[in-house]
Amino acid sequence: MIPITAGVDRYLDRKSVGEGAGTYASNASSILTRWTEWLEAEYDVEAFADLERAHLEAYARYLSRRTARDEYAASTARTYFAVVRAFLSWCVEESILSANPAEASRATAALPTPVESEAGGRSVKRATYELEAEVRRLANEAPDGSTERLNRLREYAMIALLAHAGLRGGELFRVPEDDRRDGATWDDVDFYAGTIRVLGTSQELEDVSLPAGARTPLRRYRVALEPPTTDWPLFPTRHAPSIAATVRAGLADRGFDADEIDAAFESATASDLAREYGISPPAITTEGARTILKRLSQRVEVAVDGDYLTPGDARRAHDDRGERTAATGPQGGIRTRALEESLVAVDESADQGPDDPSTPHDADPDAHRDDEG
């Protein structure tokens, strides 16, 4: 039986020959390596003889799930599948396979649909900036030092990071199905360098530039939040049971017995105890972030194609101007898009709206509800 990895090696050797072919081979290598690792981990498939259409259908659904969690853009997910499909077509030409399992209509139908129309792109951009303008206004109107102001600044920072830094939901928020994606923390933010370190879709740490449109609201939010430790999440969950469970486990790890922990909870809330003992609560999940944006969209009455604005929509407002800027760091890689998507520096002066904190725009008073797990 021919190992799939052996076929990948042959394919890449062929594709690396010729002017400009090296870039394709390099990008395809990363995509195909992750695909073969996924096949082995999920289905224990290592040889062509064991590869079936059902596996490619499952891969398409896997890419769609990651797109739904805002870890991938729809165009990126479709590119990944297209690279796998091209490889398998080559395998048919080389008589390694009798048919291409990725050509099945059920597989392609399972892929996420990209926002391709110019009108649709403008709609996303317009809705994002309408929402951002309104939440900034609400933040500026909230009383200094109030819980309402913290809530509004929190939403403003969230929207600004998605819209101006081009960050994906899976890079900012917690993904319950992925132990490595536990949400960005304040330790990841370098205001001096103007960067934030995230776990990119390449599964490597990357330093992404924070333009003024994202940096200013994030700094304002930090002042209001006053995180007690640097490993505090940028966007902690407001889900009380999750915070309580984390605090109980943290106190137990520090030697508190059950009676002492119960006594602590009798005199203070879980959130207060988390701050007192420096126990970082879980970050909000990607689904929790979607809930917030849905609530804000309904409040401000903005919509994209008749539906509420999602984290992926807010990020596409940034992509409408160009790719986000990436910066190298001692442990970080450089943000790039696979194959057809090139790295383009963002002009911070273009289409961002006013950055002056005194100018109206921020978030929803209902955002403190405990439905953000």
C-alpha positions in Angstrom: 0.0 0.0 0.0 1.3 3.5 -0.9 1.5 5.9 2.0 -0.3 9.2 1.4 2.7 11.0 2.8 4.9 9.4 0.1 2.5 10.7 -2.6 2.6 14.2 -1.0 6.4 14.2 -1.2 6.4 13.2 -4.9 3.7 15.8 -5.7 5.7 18.6 -4.0 8.9 17.6 -5.7 7.1 17.9 -9.1 5.5 21.2 -8.1 8.6 22.8 -6.8 10.2 22.9 -10.3 9.8 26.0 -12.4 9.7 29.8 -12.0 7.5 30.8 -9.0 6.7 27.2 -8.2 8.6 27.2 -4.9 6.1 29.5 -3.3 3.2 27.2 -4.3 5.1 24.1 -3.1 5.9 25.7 0.2 2.3 26.7 0.9 0.9 23.4 -0.4 3.4 21.5 1.8 2.0 23.1 5.0 -1.7 22.5 3.9 -1.1 18.9 2.9 0.9 18.1 6.0 -1.9 19.3 8.2 -4.4 17.4 6.1 -2.5 14.1 6.4 -2.0 14.6 10.1 -5.8 15.2 10.5 -6.6 12.1 8.5 -4.3 10.0 10.7 -5.5 11.5 13.9 -9.3 11.4 13.1 -9.6 8.2 11.0 -6.3 6.4 11.3 -5.9 6.7 7.5 -2.3 6.6 6.3 -2.5 4.8 2.9 -4.3 5.7 -0.4 -6.0 2.3 -0.3 -7.9 3.4 2.8 -8.9 6.8 1.6 -12.7 7.2 0.9 -15.1 10.0 -0.2 -16.5 10.1 3.3 -13.1 11.2 4.6 -13.1 14.2 2.2 -16.7 15.0 3.1 -15.6 15.0 6.8 -12.7 17.2 6.0 -15.0 19.7 4.3 -17.2 19.7 7.4 -14.2 20.2 9.6 -13.1 23.2 7.6 -16.7 24.6 7.8 -16.7 24.2 11.6 -13.5 26.1 11.9 -14.9 28.8 9.7 -18.0 29.0 11.9 -15.7 29.5 14.9 -14.0 32.3 13.0 -10.7 30.5 12.9 -10.6 30.5 9.1 -12.0 32.9 6.6 -14.4 31.0 4.2 -12.0 31.7 1.3 -9.1 30.2 3.3 -11.1 27.1 4.1 -12.0 26.7 0.4 -8.3 27.2 -0.6 -7.2 24.5 1.8 -9.7 22.1 0.3 -8.7 23.1 -3.3 -5.1 22.3 -2.6 -6.1 18.8 -1.3 -8.3 18.3 -4.3 -5.5 19.4 -6.7 -3.2 16.9 -5.1 -5.7 14.1 -5.4 -6.3 15.0 -9.0 -2.6 14.6 -9.6 -2.8 11.2 -7.9 -5.4 10.2 -10.4 -3.2 11.3 -13.3 -0.3 9.3 -11.9 -2.5 6.2 -11.5 -2.1 6.3 -7.7 -5.9 6.6 -7.4 -8.7 5.6 -9.8 -10.9 8.5 -8.9 -10.6 11.8 -7.0 -12.6 11.5 -3.7 -12.6 15.2 -3.2 -14.7 15.8 -6.4 -17.8 14.4 -4.7 -20.6 16.9 -4.7 -21.4 16.2 -1.0 -17.9 17.3 -0.1 -17.9 20.5 -2.0 -21.4 21.3 -0.8 -20.2 21.1 2.8 -17.6 23.9 2.3 -18.3 27.4 3.7 -19.6 29.9 1.2 -17.4 33.0 0.8 -18.7 36.5 0.6 -17.8 37.2 -3.0 -20.0 40.0 -4.3 -18.7 43.6 -4.2 -22.1 44.7 -2.8 -21.9 42.1 0.0 -18.4 43.3 0.9 -19.5 46.9 1.2 -22.5 45.8 3.2 -20.3 44.1 5.8 -18.0 47.0 6.0 -20.8 49.5 6.4 -22.6 47.5 9.0 -19.3 47.0 11.0 -18.5 50.7 11.1 -22.1 51.7 11.9 -21.9 49.3 14.9 -18.5 50.5 15.9 -19.5 54.2 15.8 -22.6 53.5 18.0 -20.8 51.5 20.6 -18.0 54.1 20.9 -20.6 56.8 21.4 -22.3 54.8 24.1 -18.9 54.2 25.8 -18.1 57.8 25.9 -21.5 58.7 27.4 -21.2 56.1 30.2 -20.2 57.5 33.6 -16.5 57.2 34.4 -15.7 54.3 36.8 -19.1 52.6 36.3 -19.8 49.0 35.4 -21.7 50.3 32.4 -18.6 52.0 31.1 -16.5 48.9 31.6 -19.1 46.8 29.7 -19.3 49.3 26.8 -15.5 49.6 26.5 -15.2 45.8 26.5 -17.5 45.6 23.5 -15.8 48.5 21.8 -12.4 46.8 22.1 -13.8 43.5 20.9 -15.2 45.0 17.7 -12.2 47.2 17.1 -9.8 44.3 17.3 -11.8 42.3 14.8 -12.4 45.2 12.5 -9.0 46.9 12.5 -6.4 44.3 13.4 -8.1 41.6 11.3 -7.9 39.1 14.2 -10.0 35.9 13.9 -12.4 34.8 16.6 -10.3 31.7 17.3 -7.3 33.9 18.0 -9.0 36.2 20.5 -11.5 34.0 22.2 -11.5 30.5 23.8 -12.3 27.5 21.6 -13.6 24.7 23.9 -12.7 22.0 21.4 -9.0 23.2 21.1 -6.9 23.1 24.3 -4.3 25.5 22.8 -6.9 28.2 22.0 -7.7 29.4 25.4 -8.1 33.1 24.6 -5.7 36.0 24.3 -4.3 37.5 27.5 -2.9 40.9 28.4 0.6 39.3 28.4 0.1 38.8 24.7 -0.3 42.6 24.1 2.7 44.8 23.7 1.4 48.4 23.6 5.0 49.7 23.2 5.6 47.7 20.0 2.0 47.9 18.9 1.5 44.2 18.5 -0.5 41.3 19.9 0.7 37.7 19.9 -1.8 35.1 18.8 -1.9 31.4 17.8 -2.5 31.7 14.1 -4.1 29.2 11.7 -0.6 27.8 11.1 -0.7 26.6 14.7 2.4 28.9 15.3 2.6 32.0 17.5 2.4 35.2 15.4 2.9 38.8 16.4 0.2 40.9 14.6 0.3 44.7 14.4 -2.3 46.7 16.2 -3.2 49.8 14.2 -4.4 52.8 16.1 -8.1 51.9 15.4 -7.6 48.8 17.5 -4.9 49.9 19.9 -6.6 53.0 21.3 -9.9 51.3 22.4 -7.9 48.3 23.8 -5.8 50.6 25.9 -8.9 52.4 27.2 -10.6 49.1 28.0 -7.5 47.9 29.9 -7.5 51.0 32.1 -11.2 50.4 33.0 -10.7 46.6 33.5 -7.6 46.8 35.7 -6.5 43.2 35.2 -4.8 42.0 38.4 -2.3 39.8 36.5 -0.8 39.8 33.0 -2.2 36.3 32.3 -5.8 37.7 32.7 -7.8 37.2 29.6 -8.5 40.2 27.4 -12.2 39.2 27.4 -13.0 37.1 30.6 -16.2 35.2 30.6 -19.2 36.5 32.6 -20.5 33.0 33.0 -20.7 32.7 36.8 -20.5 28.9 37.1 -17.4 28.8 34.9 -15.7 31.4 37.0 -16.7 29.7 40.2 -15.4 26.3 39.1 -12.0 27.9 38.0 -11.7 29.7 41.4 -12.5 26.6 43.4 -9.9 24.6 41.5 -7.4 27.4 41.9 -7.9 27.7 45.6 -7.6 23.9 46.0 -4.3 24.0 44.1 -3.1 26.6 46.6 -3.8 24.3 49.6 -7.3 25.5 50.6 -9.5 22.7 51.9 -13.2 22.3 51.0 -14.4 24.1 54.2 -12.1 27.1 53.6 -13.2 27.4 50.0 -16.9 27.3 51.0 -16.2 30.0 53.6 -14.5 32.2 51.0 -17.5 31.9 48.7 -19.8 32.9 51.6 -18.2 36.2 51.9 -17.3 37.1 48.3 -18.4 36.4 44.7 -16.4 34.2 42.5 -15.3 37.2 40.4 -14.1 39.1 43.5 -12.2 36.0 44.7 -10.6 35.6 41.3 -9.2 39.1 41.5 -8.2 38.8 45.2 -6.2 35.7 44.6 -5.1 36.4 41.0 -6.8 33.4 39.6 -7.5 34.1 35.9 -11.0 33.2 34.9 -11.7 31.5 31.5 -11.9 33.7 28.5 -15.1 34.2 26.6 -15.7 31.5 24.0 -16.1 32.2 20.2 -19.8 31.3 20.6 -20.1 33.8 23.5 -18.6 36.5 21.3 -21.1 35.7 18.6 -23.9 36.1 21.2 -22.6 39.6 22.1 -22.4 40.8 18.5 -25.9 39.4 17.9 -27.3 41.4 20.8 -25.4 44.5 19.8 -26.5 44.2 16.1 -30.1 43.9 17.3 -29.8 46.9 19.6 -28.1 49.2 17.0 -30.2 47.7 14.2 -27.4 46.8 11.8 -27.5 43.7 9.7 -25.6 41.9 7.0 -27.9 40.3 4.4 -30.7 40.5 6.9 -28.8 38.7 9.6 -26.8 39.8 12.6 -23.1 40.8 12.4 -20.7 38.0 13.3 -17.1 38.1 14.4 -16.2 36.9 10.9 -18.2 39.7 9.3 -16.4 42.3 11.5 -13.0 40.8 10.4 -14.1 40.9 6.7 -14.6 44.7 7.1 -10.9 44.8 7.7 -10.1 42.4 4.9 -12.1 44.7 2.5 -9.2 47.2 2.9 -6.4 44.6 2.8 -4.6 41.9 4.8 -3.6 42.6 8.4 0.0 43.6 9.1 2.2 41.1 10.9 5.4 41.6 12.8 8.2 39.2 13.5 9.1 38.4 17.1 11.6 36.1 18.9 9.0 33.3 19.0 6.5 34.5 16.5 6.0 33.9 12.8 4.7 36.2 10.1 1.0 36.3 9.3 0.4 35.3 5.7 -2.5 33.9 3.7 -2.1 30.7 1.8 -1.6 30.7 -2.0 -3.8 33.3 -3.6 -3.9 35.6 -0.5 -0.9 38.0 -0.3 0.4 40.0 2.7 -0.6 43.6 2.3 0.2 46.3 4.8 -2.9 48.2 6.1 -2.9 52.0 5.7 -4.0 53.0 9.2 -5.4 56.3 7.8 -7.8 54.6 5.5 -11.4 53.9 6.3 -11.0 53.4 10.0 -13.1 56.2 11.4 -11.9 58.6 14.1 -9.4 57.3 16.6 -9.7 60.2 19.1 -11.2 58.7 22.4 -13.2 61.8 22.8 -15.1 61.1 19.5 -18.4 59.1 19.9 -18.4 55.2 19.8 -18.7 51.7 22.2 -20.9 48.7 23.6 -24.2 47.3 24.9 -25.4 47.6 28.5 -26.8 44.1 28.3 -23.3 42.7 27.7 -22.8 41.7 31.3 -25.5 39.0 31.1 -24.2 35.5 32.0 -24.7 34.0 28.6 -21.2 34.4 27.3 -19.6 31.2 28.5 
